């Protein structure tokens, strides 16, 4: 589901229903590859806690980041 930018995957949250404390709508998150989760329409996302958790794929849209933005995200994490 998530697209890769220099080996990293980024998604934007389009819904936080049921996860308001963990996710912010319109915020960009880093996604981690998880083939088993994808089989169940789930995506592993590093959320507001800084930990990665599984969420329904339909809550996110994969995005491509410009190279400079990708560098900034990697530097910040």
mmCIF file of the N, C-alpha and C atoms, coordinates in Angstrom:
data_MODEL
# 
_entry.id   MODEL 
# 
loop_
_atom_site.group_PDB 
_atom_site.id 
_atom_site.type_symbol 
_atom_site.label_atom_id 
_atom_site.label_alt_id 
_atom_site.label_comp_id 
_atom_site.label_asym_id 
_atom_site.label_entity_id 
_atom_site.label_seq_id 
_atom_site.pdbx_PDB_ins_code 
_atom_site.Cartn_x 
_atom_site.Cartn_y 
_atom_site.Cartn_z 
_atom_site.occupancy 
_atom_site.B_iso_or_equiv 
_atom_site.pdbx_formal_charge 
_atom_site.auth_seq_id 
_atom_site.auth_comp_id 
_atom_site.auth_asym_id 
_atom_site.auth_atom_id 
_atom_site.pdbx_PDB_model_num 
ATOM 1   N N  . UNK A 1 1  ? 0.821   -1.187  0.000  1.00 0.00 ? 1  UNK A N  1 
ATOM 2   C CA . UNK A 1 1  ? 0.000   0.000   0.000  1.00 0.00 ? 1  UNK A CA 1 
ATOM 3   C C  . UNK A 1 1  ? 0.865   1.252   0.000  1.00 0.00 ? 1  UNK A C  1 
ATOM 4   N N  . UNK A 1 2  ? 1.774   1.367   0.952  1.00 0.00 ? 2  UNK A N  1 
ATOM 5   C CA . UNK A 1 2  ? 2.582   2.582   1.056  1.00 0.00 ? 2  UNK A CA 1 
ATOM 6   C C  . UNK A 1 2  ? 3.684   2.594   0.006  1.00 0.00 ? 2  UNK A C  1 
ATOM 7   N N  . UNK A 1 3  ? 3.932   3.772   -0.538 1.00 0.00 ? 3  UNK A N  1 
ATOM 8   C CA . UNK A 1 3  ? 4.989   3.931   -1.530 1.00 0.00 ? 3  UNK A CA 1 
ATOM 9   C C  . UNK A 1 3  ? 6.308   4.172   -0.813 1.00 0.00 ? 3  UNK A C  1 
ATOM 10  N N  . UNK A 1 4  ? 7.398   3.847   -1.481 1.00 0.00 ? 4  UNK A N  1 
ATOM 11  C CA . UNK A 1 4  ? 8.721   4.015   -0.894 1.00 0.00 ? 4  UNK A CA 1 
ATOM 12  C C  . UNK A 1 4  ? 9.382   5.284   -1.400 1.00 0.00 ? 4  UNK A C  1 
ATOM 13  N N  . UNK A 1 5  ? 10.036  5.996   -0.502 1.00 0.00 ? 5  UNK A N  1 
ATOM 14  C CA . UNK A 1 5  ? 10.848  7.146   -0.830 1.00 0.00 ? 5  UNK A CA 1 
ATOM 15  C C  . UNK A 1 5  ? 12.227  6.863   -0.260 1.00 0.00 ? 5  UNK A C  1 
ATOM 16  N N  . UNK A 1 6  ? 13.178  6.513   -1.144 1.00 0.00 ? 6  UNK A N  1 
ATOM 17  C CA . UNK A 1 6  ? 14.532  6.159   -0.702 1.00 0.00 ? 6  UNK A CA 1 
ATOM 18  C C  . UNK A 1 6  ? 14.503  5.096   0.399  1.00 0.00 ? 6  UNK A C  1 
ATOM 19  N N  . UNK A 1 7  ? 13.729  4.054   0.203  1.00 0.00 ? 7  UNK A N  1 
ATOM 20  C CA . UNK A 1 7  ? 13.668  2.966   1.170  1.00 0.00 ? 7  UNK A CA 1 
ATOM 21  C C  . UNK A 1 7  ? 12.698  3.190   2.313  1.00 0.00 ? 7  UNK A C  1 
ATOM 22  N N  . UNK A 1 8  ? 12.145  4.386   2.424  1.00 0.00 ? 8  UNK A N  1 
ATOM 23  C CA . UNK A 1 8  ? 11.190  4.693   3.485  1.00 0.00 ? 8  UNK A CA 1 
ATOM 24  C C  . UNK A 1 8  ? 9.789   4.764   2.894  1.00 0.00 ? 8  UNK A C  1 
ATOM 25  N N  . UNK A 1 9  ? 8.794   4.453   3.694  1.00 0.00 ? 9  UNK A N  1 
ATOM 26  C CA . UNK A 1 9  ? 7.404   4.526   3.269  1.00 0.00 ? 9  UNK A CA 1 
ATOM 27  C C  . UNK A 1 9  ? 6.702   5.599   4.086  1.00 0.00 ? 9  UNK A C  1 
ATOM 28  N N  . UNK A 1 10 ? 5.912   6.432   3.399  1.00 0.00 ? 10 UNK A N  1 
ATOM 29  C CA . UNK A 1 10 ? 5.182   7.487   4.080  1.00 0.00 ? 10 UNK A CA 1 
ATOM 30  C C  . UNK A 1 10 ? 3.718   7.455   3.682  1.00 0.00 ? 10 UNK A C  1 
ATOM 31  N N  . UNK A 1 11 ? 2.861   7.757   4.651  1.00 0.00 ? 11 UNK A N  1 
ATOM 32  C CA . UNK A 1 11 ? 1.422   7.782   4.427  1.00 0.00 ? 11 UNK A CA 1 
ATOM 33  C C  . UNK A 1 11 ? 0.853   9.020   5.113  1.00 0.00 ? 11 UNK A C  1 
ATOM 34  N N  . UNK A 1 12 ? -0.291  9.476   4.620  1.00 0.00 ? 12 UNK A N  1 
ATOM 35  C CA . UNK A 1 12 ? -0.984  10.577  5.276  1.00 0.00 ? 12 UNK A CA 1 
ATOM 36  C C  . UNK A 1 12 ? -2.268  10.005  5.866  1.00 0.00 ? 12 UNK A C  1 
ATOM 37  N N  . UNK A 1 13 ? -2.574  10.401  7.091  1.00 0.00 ? 13 UNK A N  1 
ATOM 38  C CA . UNK A 1 13 ? -3.772  9.920   7.775  1.00 0.00 ? 13 UNK A CA 1 
ATOM 39  C C  . UNK A 1 13 ? -4.993  10.671  7.232  1.00 0.00 ? 13 UNK A C  1 
ATOM 40  N N  . UNK A 1 14 ? -6.004  9.932   6.803  1.00 0.00 ? 14 UNK A N  1 
ATOM 41  C CA . UNK A 1 14 ? -7.228  10.548  6.291  1.00 0.00 ? 14 UNK A CA 1 
ATOM 42  C C  . UNK A 1 14 ? -8.423  10.290  7.213  1.00 0.00 ? 14 UNK A C  1 
ATOM 43  N N  . UNK A 1 15 ? -8.219  9.470   8.240  1.00 0.00 ? 15 UNK A N  1 
ATOM 44  C CA . UNK A 1 15 ? -9.267  9.194   9.224  1.00 0.00 ? 15 UNK A CA 1 
ATOM 45  C C  . UNK A 1 15 ? -8.606  8.710   10.504 1.00 0.00 ? 15 UNK A C  1 
ATOM 46  N N  . UNK A 1 16 ? -9.098  9.184   11.640 1.00 0.00 ? 16 UNK A N  1 
ATOM 47  C CA . UNK A 1 16 ? -8.580  8.694   12.914 1.00 0.00 ? 16 UNK A CA 1 
ATOM 48  C C  . UNK A 1 16 ? -9.696  8.140   13.801 1.00 0.00 ? 16 UNK A C  1 
ATOM 49  N N  . UNK A 1 17 ? -10.807 7.799   13.176 1.00 0.00 ? 17 UNK A N  1 
ATOM 50  C CA . UNK A 1 17 ? -11.964 7.287   13.913 1.00 0.00 ? 17 UNK A CA 1 
ATOM 51  C C  . UNK A 1 17 ? -11.553 6.068   14.761 1.00 0.00 ? 17 UNK A C  1 
ATOM 52  N N  . UNK A 1 18 ? -11.762 6.200   16.047 1.00 0.00 ? 18 UNK A N  1 
ATOM 53  C CA . UNK A 1 18 ? -11.415 5.143   16.980 1.00 0.00 ? 18 UNK A CA 1 
ATOM 54  C C  . UNK A 1 18 ? -9.979  5.205   17.485 1.00 0.00 ? 18 UNK A C  1 
ATOM 55  N N  . UNK A 1 19 ? -9.179  6.129   16.920 1.00 0.00 ? 19 UNK A N  1 
ATOM 56  C CA . UNK A 1 19 ? -7.762  6.234   17.293 1.00 0.00 ? 19 UNK A CA 1 
ATOM 57  C C  . UNK A 1 19 ? -7.357  7.694   17.475 1.00 0.00 ? 19 UNK A C  1 
ATOM 58  N N  . UNK A 1 20 ? -8.244  8.517   17.989 1.00 0.00 ? 20 UNK A N  1 
ATOM 59  C CA . UNK A 1 20 ? -7.997  9.955   18.080 1.00 0.00 ? 20 UNK A CA 1 
ATOM 60  C C  . UNK A 1 20 ? -6.773  10.310  18.935 1.00 0.00 ? 20 UNK A C  1 
ATOM 61  N N  . UNK A 1 21 ? -6.438  9.505   19.919 1.00 0.00 ? 21 UNK A N  1 
ATOM 62  C CA . UNK A 1 21 ? -5.271  9.791   20.757 1.00 0.00 ? 21 UNK A CA 1 
ATOM 63  C C  . UNK A 1 21 ? -3.964  9.388   20.072 1.00 0.00 ? 21 UNK A C  1 
ATOM 64  N N  . UNK A 1 22 ? -4.054  8.522   19.077 1.00 0.00 ? 22 UNK A N  1 
ATOM 65  C CA . UNK A 1 22 ? -2.852  7.983   18.431 1.00 0.00 ? 22 UNK A CA 1 
ATOM 66  C C  . UNK A 1 22 ? -2.551  8.575   17.069 1.00 0.00 ? 22 UNK A C  1 
ATOM 67  N N  . UNK A 1 23 ? -3.590  9.083   16.383 1.00 0.00 ? 23 UNK A N  1 
ATOM 68  C CA . UNK A 1 23 ? -3.428  9.565   15.019 1.00 0.00 ? 23 UNK A CA 1 
ATOM 69  C C  . UNK A 1 23 ? -4.041  10.947  14.836 1.00 0.00 ? 23 UNK A C  1 
ATOM 70  N N  . UNK A 1 24 ? -3.426  11.752  13.983 1.00 0.00 ? 24 UNK A N  1 
ATOM 71  C CA . UNK A 1 24 ? -3.929  13.076  13.668 1.00 0.00 ? 24 UNK A CA 1 
ATOM 72  C C  . UNK A 1 24 ? -4.223  13.117  12.169 1.00 0.00 ? 24 UNK A C  1 
ATOM 73  N N  . UNK A 1 25 ? -5.451  13.472  11.817 1.00 0.00 ? 25 UNK A N  1 
ATOM 74  C CA . UNK A 1 25 ? -5.845  13.560  10.410 1.00 0.00 ? 25 UNK A CA 1 
ATOM 75  C C  . UNK A 1 25 ? -4.973  14.608  9.705  1.00 0.00 ? 25 UNK A C  1 
ATOM 76  N N  . UNK A 1 26 ? -4.568  14.314  8.482  1.00 0.00 ? 26 UNK A N  1 
ATOM 77  C CA . UNK A 1 26 ? -3.721  15.144  7.622  1.00 0.00 ? 26 UNK A CA 1 
ATOM 78  C C  . UNK A 1 26 ? -2.257  15.148  8.039  1.00 0.00 ? 26 UNK A C  1 
ATOM 79  N N  . UNK A 1 27 ? -1.869  14.352  9.013  1.00 0.00 ? 27 UNK A N  1 
ATOM 80  C CA . UNK A 1 27 ? -0.467  14.273  9.423  1.00 0.00 ? 27 UNK A CA 1 
ATOM 81  C C  . UNK A 1 27 ? 0.215   13.151  8.639  1.00 0.00 ? 27 UNK A C  1 
ATOM 82  N N  . UNK A 1 28 ? 1.469   13.355  8.317  1.00 0.00 ? 28 UNK A N  1 
ATOM 83  C CA . UNK A 1 28 ? 2.262   12.354  7.602  1.00 0.00 ? 28 UNK A CA 1 
ATOM 84  C C  . UNK A 1 28 ? 2.942   11.446  8.622  1.00 0.00 ? 28 UNK A C  1 
ATOM 85  N N  . UNK A 1 29 ? 2.856   10.158  8.352  1.00 0.00 ? 29 UNK A N  1 
ATOM 86  C CA . UNK A 1 29 ? 3.467   9.145   9.221  1.00 0.00 ? 29 UNK A CA 1 
ATOM 87  C C  . UNK A 1 29 ? 4.378   8.246   8.418  1.00 0.00 ? 29 UNK A C  1 
ATOM 88  N N  . UNK A 1 30 ? 5.347   7.660   9.108  1.00 0.00 ? 30 UNK A N  1 
ATOM 89  C CA . UNK A 1 30 ? 6.212   6.660   8.498  1.00 0.00 ? 30 UNK A CA 1 
ATOM 90  C C  . UNK A 1 30 ? 5.555   5.298   8.672  1.00 0.00 ? 30 UNK A C  1 
ATOM 91  N N  . UNK A 1 31 ? 5.534   4.541   7.604  1.00 0.00 ? 31 UNK A N  1 
ATOM 92  C CA . UNK A 1 31 ? 4.981   3.190   7.645  1.00 0.00 ? 31 UNK A CA 1 
ATOM 93  C C  . UNK A 1 31 ? 6.118   2.189   7.533  1.00 0.00 ? 31 UNK A C  1 
ATOM 94  N N  . UNK A 1 32 ? 5.957   1.067   8.193  1.00 0.00 ? 32 UNK A N  1 
ATOM 95  C CA . UNK A 1 32 ? 6.956   0.005   8.133  1.00 0.00 ? 32 UNK A CA 1 
ATOM 96  C C  . UNK A 1 32 ? 6.384   -1.173  7.346  1.00 0.00 ? 32 UNK A C  1 
ATOM 97  N N  . UNK A 1 33 ? 7.218   -1.811  6.544  1.00 0.00 ? 33 UNK A N  1 
ATOM 98  C CA . UNK A 1 33 ? 6.740   -2.969  5.776  1.00 0.00 ? 33 UNK A CA 1 
ATOM 99  C C  . UNK A 1 33 ? 6.281   -4.090  6.701  1.00 0.00 ? 33 UNK A C  1 
ATOM 100 N N  . UNK A 1 34 ? 5.153   -4.695  6.390  1.00 0.00 ? 34 UNK A N  1 
ATOM 101 C CA . UNK A 1 34 ? 4.640   -5.829  7.150  1.00 0.00 ? 34 UNK A CA 1 
ATOM 102 C C  . UNK A 1 34 ? 3.734   -6.629  6.217  1.00 0.00 ? 34 UNK A C  1 
ATOM 103 N N  . UNK A 1 35 ? 4.315   -7.608  5.553  1.00 0.00 ? 35 UNK A N  1 
ATOM 104 C CA . UNK A 1 35 ? 3.585   -8.396  4.552  1.00 0.00 ? 35 UNK A CA 1 
ATOM 105 C C  . UNK A 1 35 ? 2.406   -9.143  5.170  1.00 0.00 ? 35 UNK A C  1 
ATOM 106 N N  . UNK A 1 36 ? 2.571   -9.654  6.367  1.00 0.00 ? 36 UNK A N  1 
ATOM 107 C CA . UNK A 1 36 ? 1.488   -10.406 7.018  1.00 0.00 ? 36 UNK A CA 1 
ATOM 108 C C  . UNK A 1 36 ? 0.313   -9.477  7.328  1.00 0.00 ? 36 UNK A C  1 
ATOM 109 N N  . UNK A 1 37 ? 0.592   -8.273  7.808  1.00 0.00 ? 37 UNK A N  1 
ATOM 110 C CA . UNK A 1 37 ? -0.462  -7.307  8.108  1.00 0.00 ? 37 UNK A CA 1 
ATOM 111 C C  . UNK A 1 37 ? -1.204  -6.914  6.836  1.00 0.00 ? 37 UNK A C  1 
ATOM 112 N N  . UNK A 1 38 ? -0.464  -6.719  5.737  1.00 0.00 ? 38 UNK A N  1 
ATOM 113 C CA . UNK A 1 38 ? -1.074  -6.316  4.472  1.00 0.00 ? 38 UNK A CA 1 
ATOM 114 C C  . UNK A 1 38 ? -2.084  -7.351  3.984  1.00 0.00 ? 38 UNK A C  1 
ATOM 115 N N  . UNK A 1 39 ? -1.852  -8.617  4.286  1.00 0.00 ? 39 UNK A N  1 
ATOM 116 C CA . UNK A 1 39 ? -2.798  -9.672  3.910  1.00 0.00 ? 39 UNK A CA 1 
ATOM 117 C C  . UNK A 1 39 ? -4.160  -9.467  4.566  1.00 0.00 ? 39 UNK A C  1 
ATOM 118 N N  . UNK A 1 40 ? -4.170  -8.736  5.665  1.00 0.00 ? 40 UNK A N  1 
ATOM 119 C CA . UNK A 1 40 ? -5.401  -8.493  6.431  1.00 0.00 ? 40 UNK A CA 1 
ATOM 120 C C  . UNK A 1 40 ? -5.870  -7.047  6.303  1.00 0.00 ? 40 UNK A C  1 
ATOM 121 N N  . UNK A 1 41 ? -5.381  -6.346  5.264  1.00 0.00 ? 41 UNK A N  1 
ATOM 122 C CA . UNK A 1 41 ? -5.731  -4.940  5.011  1.00 0.00 ? 41 UNK A CA 1 
ATOM 123 C C  . UNK A 1 41 ? -5.342  -4.034  6.171  1.00 0.00 ? 41 UNK A C  1 
ATOM 124 N N  . UNK A 1 42 ? -4.190  -4.333  6.788  1.00 0.00 ? 42 UNK A N  1 
ATOM 125 C CA . UNK A 1 42 ? -3.660  -3.514  7.868  1.00 0.00 ? 42 UNK A CA 1 
ATOM 126 C C  . UNK A 1 42 ? -2.319  -2.936  7.437  1.00 0.00 ? 42 UNK A C  1 
ATOM 127 N N  . UNK A 1 43 ? -1.931  -1.850  8.075  1.00 0.00 ? 43 UNK A N  1 
ATOM 128 C CA . UNK A 1 43 ? -0.647  -1.213  7.799  1.00 0.00 ? 43 UNK A CA 1 
ATOM 129 C C  . UNK A 1 43 ? 0.022   -0.898  9.131  1.00 0.00 ? 43 UNK A C  1 
ATOM 130 N N  . UNK A 1 44 ? 1.335   -1.097  9.193  1.00 0.00 ? 44 UNK A N  1 
ATOM 131 C CA . UNK A 1 44 ? 2.099   -0.817  10.411 1.00 0.00 ? 44 UNK A CA 1 
ATOM 132 C C  . UNK A 1 44 ? 2.627   0.615   10.307 1.00 0.00 ? 44 UNK A C  1 
ATOM 133 N N  . UNK A 1 45 ? 2.204   1.466   11.247 1.00 0.00 ? 45 UNK A N  1 
ATOM 134 C CA . UNK A 1 45 ? 2.512   2.897   11.215 1.00 0.00 ? 45 UNK A CA 1 
ATOM 135 C C  . UNK A 1 45 ? 3.144   3.322   12.538 1.00 0.00 ? 45 UNK A C  1 
ATOM 136 N N  . UNK A 1 46 ? 4.164   4.160   12.454 1.00 0.00 ? 46 UNK A N  1 
ATOM 137 C CA . UNK A 1 46 ? 4.750   4.773   13.651 1.00 0.00 ? 46 UNK A CA 1 
ATOM 138 C C  . UNK A 1 46 ? 3.858   5.960   13.999 1.00 0.00 ? 46 UNK A C  1 
ATOM 139 N N  . UNK A 1 47 ? 3.111   5.833   15.103 1.00 0.00 ? 47 UNK A N  1 
ATOM 140 C CA . UNK A 1 47 ? 2.100   6.842   15.440 1.00 0.00 ? 47 UNK A CA 1 
ATOM 141 C C  . UNK A 1 47 ? 2.634   7.901   16.392 1.00 0.00 ? 47 UNK A C  1 
ATOM 142 N N  . UNK A 1 48 ? 1.732   8.660   17.007 1.00 0.00 ? 48 UNK A N  1 
ATOM 143 C CA . UNK A 1 48 ? 2.094   9.768   17.892 1.00 0.00 ? 48 UNK A CA 1 
ATOM 144 C C  . UNK A 1 48 ? 2.906   9.333   19.105 1.00 0.00 ? 48 UNK A C  1 
ATOM 145 N N  . UNK A 1 49 ? 2.794   8.061   19.493 1.00 0.00 ? 49 UNK A N  1 
ATOM 146 C CA . UNK A 1 49 ? 3.549   7.563   20.646 1.00 0.00 ? 49 UNK A CA 1 
ATOM 147 C C  . UNK A 1 49 ? 5.008   7.299   20.289 1.00 0.00 ? 49 UNK A C  1 
ATOM 148 N N  . UNK A 1 50 ? 5.307   7.263   18.986 1.00 0.00 ? 50 UNK A N  1 
ATOM 149 C CA . UNK A 1 50 ? 6.664   6.942   18.543 1.00 0.00 ? 50 UNK A CA 1 
ATOM 150 C C  . UNK A 1 50 ? 6.869   5.451   18.345 1.00 0.00 ? 50 UNK A C  1 
ATOM 151 N N  . UNK A 1 51 ? 5.849   4.673   18.640 1.00 0.00 ? 51 UNK A N  1 
ATOM 152 C CA . UNK A 1 51 ? 5.899   3.225   18.459 1.00 0.00 ? 51 UNK A CA 1 
ATOM 153 C C  . UNK A 1 51 ? 5.114   2.849   17.211 1.00 0.00 ? 51 UNK A C  1 
ATOM 154 N N  . UNK A 1 52 ? 5.399   1.678   16.652 1.00 0.00 ? 52 UNK A N  1 
ATOM 155 C CA . UNK A 1 52 ? 4.635   1.245   15.478 1.00 0.00 ? 52 UNK A CA 1 
ATOM 156 C C  . UNK A 1 52 ? 3.517   0.301   15.896 1.00 0.00 ? 52 UNK A C  1 
ATOM 157 N N  . UNK A 1 53 ? 2.348   0.530   15.310 1.00 0.00 ? 53 UNK A N  1 
ATOM 158 C CA . UNK A 1 53 ? 1.153   -0.259  15.575 1.00 0.00 ? 53 UNK A CA 1 
ATOM 159 C C  . UNK A 1 53 ? 0.434   -0.541  14.271 1.00 0.00 ? 53 UNK A C  1 
ATOM 160 N N  . UNK A 1 54 ? -0.441  -1.516  14.295 1.00 0.00 ? 54 UNK A N  1 
ATOM 161 C CA . UNK A 1 54 ? -1.235  -1.847  13.120 1.00 0.00 ? 54 UNK A CA 1 
ATOM 162 C C  . UNK A 1 54 ? -2.531  -1.047  13.112 1.00 0.00 ? 54 UNK A C  1 
ATOM 163 N N  . UNK A 1 55 ? -2.861  -0.510  11.930 1.00 0.00 ? 55 UNK A N  1 
ATOM 164 C CA . UNK A 1 55 ? -4.099  0.234   11.723 1.00 0.00 ? 55 UNK A CA 1 
ATOM 165 C C  . UNK A 1 55 ? -4.720  -0.223  10.409 1.00 0.00 ? 55 UNK A C  1 
ATOM 166 N N  . UNK A 1 56 ? -6.024  -0.031  10.244 1.00 0.00 ? 56 UNK A N  1 
ATOM 167 C CA . UNK A 1 56 ? -6.659  -0.352  8.964  1.00 0.00 ? 56 UNK A CA 1 
ATOM 168 C C  . UNK A 1 56 ? -6.060  0.501   7.839  1.00 0.00 ? 56 UNK A C  1 
ATOM 169 N N  . UNK A 1 57 ? -5.747  -0.129  6.711  1.00 0.00 ? 57 UNK A N  1 
ATOM 170 C CA . UNK A 1 57 ? -5.167  0.584   5.565  1.00 0.00 ? 57 UNK A CA 1 
ATOM 171 C C  . UNK A 1 57 ? -6.045  1.736   5.096  1.00 0.00 ? 57 UNK A C  1 
ATOM 172 N N  . UNK A 1 58 ? -7.366  1.578   5.215  1.00 0.00 ? 58 UNK A N  1 
ATOM 173 C CA . UNK A 1 58 ? -8.282  2.589   4.700  1.00 0.00 ? 58 UNK A CA 1 
ATOM 174 C C  . UNK A 1 58 ? -8.164  3.933   5.427  1.00 0.00 ? 58 UNK A C  1 
ATOM 175 N N  . UNK A 1 59 ? -7.433  3.965   6.532  1.00 0.00 ? 59 UNK A N  1 
ATOM 176 C CA . UNK A 1 59 ? -7.251  5.206   7.281  1.00 0.00 ? 59 UNK A CA 1 
ATOM 177 C C  . UNK A 1 59 ? -6.105  6.049   6.744  1.00 0.00 ? 59 UNK A C  1 
ATOM 178 N N  . UNK A 1 60 ? -5.388  5.530   5.732  1.00 0.00 ? 60 UNK A N  1 
ATOM 179 C CA . UNK A 1 60 ? -4.194  6.195   5.214  1.00 0.00 ? 60 UNK A CA 1 
ATOM 180 C C  . UNK A 1 60 ? -4.173  6.193   3.698  1.00 0.00 ? 60 UNK A C  1 
ATOM 181 N N  . UNK A 1 61 ? -3.435  7.158   3.154  1.00 0.00 ? 61 UNK A N  1 
ATOM 182 C CA . UNK A 1 61 ? -3.164  7.214   1.719  1.00 0.00 ? 61 UNK A CA 1 
ATOM 183 C C  . UNK A 1 61 ? -1.650  7.302   1.571  1.00 0.00 ? 61 UNK A C  1 
ATOM 184 N N  . UNK A 1 62 ? -1.095  6.442   0.729  1.00 0.00 ? 62 UNK A N  1 
ATOM 185 C CA . UNK A 1 62 ? 0.346   6.455   0.483  1.00 0.00 ? 62 UNK A CA 1 
ATOM 186 C C  . UNK A 1 62 ? 0.725   7.716   -0.279 1.00 0.00 ? 62 UNK A C  1 
ATOM 187 N N  . UNK A 1 63 ? 1.882   8.285   0.040  1.00 0.00 ? 63 UNK A N  1 
ATOM 188 C CA . UNK A 1 63 ? 2.340   9.492   -0.634 1.00 0.00 ? 63 UNK A CA 1 
ATOM 189 C C  . UNK A 1 63 ? 3.808   9.348   -1.025 1.00 0.00 ? 63 UNK A C  1 
ATOM 190 N N  . UNK A 1 64 ? 4.190   10.100  -2.045 1.00 0.00 ? 64 UNK A N  1 
ATOM 191 C CA . UNK A 1 64 ? 5.587   10.251  -2.435 1.00 0.00 ? 64 UNK A CA 1 
ATOM 192 C C  . UNK A 1 64 ? 6.054   11.590  -1.902 1.00 0.00 ? 64 UNK A C  1 
ATOM 193 N N  . UNK A 1 65 ? 7.181   11.587  -1.220 1.00 0.00 ? 65 UNK A N  1 
ATOM 194 C CA . UNK A 1 65 ? 7.730   12.842  -0.707 1.00 0.00 ? 65 UNK A CA 1 
ATOM 195 C C  . UNK A 1 65 ? 8.845   13.336  -1.613 1.00 0.00 ? 65 UNK A C  1 
ATOM 196 N N  . UNK A 1 66 ? 8.977   14.649  -1.753 1.00 0.00 ? 66 UNK A N  1 
ATOM 197 C CA . UNK A 1 66 ? 10.151  15.173  -2.446 1.00 0.00 ? 66 UNK A CA 1 
ATOM 198 C C  . UNK A 1 66 ? 11.414  14.721  -1.700 1.00 0.00 ? 66 UNK A C  1 
ATOM 199 N N  . UNK A 1 67 ? 12.498  14.589  -2.410 1.00 0.00 ? 67 UNK A N  1 
ATOM 200 C CA . UNK A 1 67 ? 13.751  14.097  -1.821 1.00 0.00 ? 67 UNK A CA 1 
ATOM 201 C C  . UNK A 1 67 ? 14.141  14.886  -0.571 1.00 0.00 ? 67 UNK A C  1 
ATOM 202 N N  . UNK A 1 68 ? 14.018  16.209  -0.623 1.00 0.00 ? 68 UNK A N  1 
ATOM 203 C CA . UNK A 1 68 ? 14.405  17.050  0.514  1.00 0.00 ? 68 UNK A CA 1 
ATOM 204 C C  . UNK A 1 68 ? 13.534  16.767  1.743  1.00 0.00 ? 68 UNK A C  1 
ATOM 205 N N  . UNK A 1 69 ? 12.246  16.554  1.514  1.00 0.00 ? 69 UNK A N  1 
ATOM 206 C CA . UNK A 1 69 ? 11.341  16.249  2.628  1.00 0.00 ? 69 UNK A CA 1 
ATOM 207 C C  . UNK A 1 69 ? 11.694  14.894  3.225  1.00 0.00 ? 69 UNK A C  1 
ATOM 208 N N  . UNK A 1 70 ? 12.011  13.923  2.380  1.00 0.00 ? 70 UNK A N  1 
ATOM 209 C CA . UNK A 1 70 ? 12.402  12.603  2.861  1.00 0.00 ? 70 UNK A CA 1 
ATOM 210 C C  . UNK A 1 70 ? 13.632  12.685  3.743  1.00 0.00 ? 70 UNK A C  1 
ATOM 211 N N  . UNK A 1 71 ? 14.607  13.500  3.343  1.00 0.00 ? 71 UNK A N  1 
ATOM 212 C CA . UNK A 1 71 ? 15.814  13.682  4.164  1.00 0.00 ? 71 UNK A CA 1 
ATOM 213 C C  . UNK A 1 71 ? 15.459  14.295  5.531  1.00 0.00 ? 71 UNK A C  1 
ATOM 214 N N  . UNK A 1 72 ? 14.593  15.286  5.511  1.00 0.00 ? 72 UNK A N  1 
ATOM 215 C CA . UNK A 1 72 ? 14.187  15.942  6.755  1.00 0.00 ? 72 UNK A CA 1 
ATOM 216 C C  . UNK A 1 72 ? 13.486  14.968  7.693  1.00 0.00 ? 72 UNK A C  1 
ATOM 217 N N  . UNK A 1 73 ? 12.621  14.131  7.145  1.00 0.00 ? 73 UNK A N  1 
ATOM 218 C CA . UNK A 1 73 ? 11.914  13.147  7.972  1.00 0.00 ? 73 UNK A CA 1 
ATOM 219 C C  . UNK A 1 73 ? 12.892  12.152  8.577  1.00 0.00 ? 73 UNK A C  1 
ATOM 220 N N  . UNK A 1 74 ? 13.844  11.688  7.771  1.00 0.00 ? 74 UNK A N  1 
ATOM 221 C CA . UNK A 1 74 ? 14.820  10.709  8.283  1.00 0.00 ? 74 UNK A CA 1 
ATOM 222 C C  . UNK A 1 74 ? 15.693  11.335  9.363  1.00 0.00 ? 74 UNK A C  1 
ATOM 223 N N  . UNK A 1 75 ? 16.070  12.581  9.189  1.00 0.00 ? 75 UNK A N  1 
ATOM 224 C CA . UNK A 1 75 ? 16.918  13.270  10.168 1.00 0.00 ? 75 UNK A CA 1 
ATOM 225 C C  . UNK A 1 75 ? 16.183  13.471  11.495 1.00 0.00 ? 75 UNK A C  1 
ATOM 226 N N  . UNK A 1 76 ? 14.871  13.675  11.417 1.00 0.00 ? 76 UNK A N  1 
ATOM 227 C CA . UNK A 1 76 ? 14.079  13.935  12.615 1.00 0.00 ? 76 UNK A CA 1 
ATOM 228 C C  . UNK A 1 76 ? 13.757  12.668  13.402 1.00 0.00 ? 76 UNK A C  1 
ATOM 229 N N  . UNK A 1 77 ? 13.877  11.496  12.748 1.00 0.00 ? 77 UNK A N  1 
ATOM 230 C CA . UNK A 1 77 ? 13.497  10.265  13.463 1.00 0.00 ? 77 UNK A CA 1 
ATOM 231 C C  . UNK A 1 77 ? 14.670  9.537   14.043 1.00 0.00 ? 77 UNK A C  1 
# 
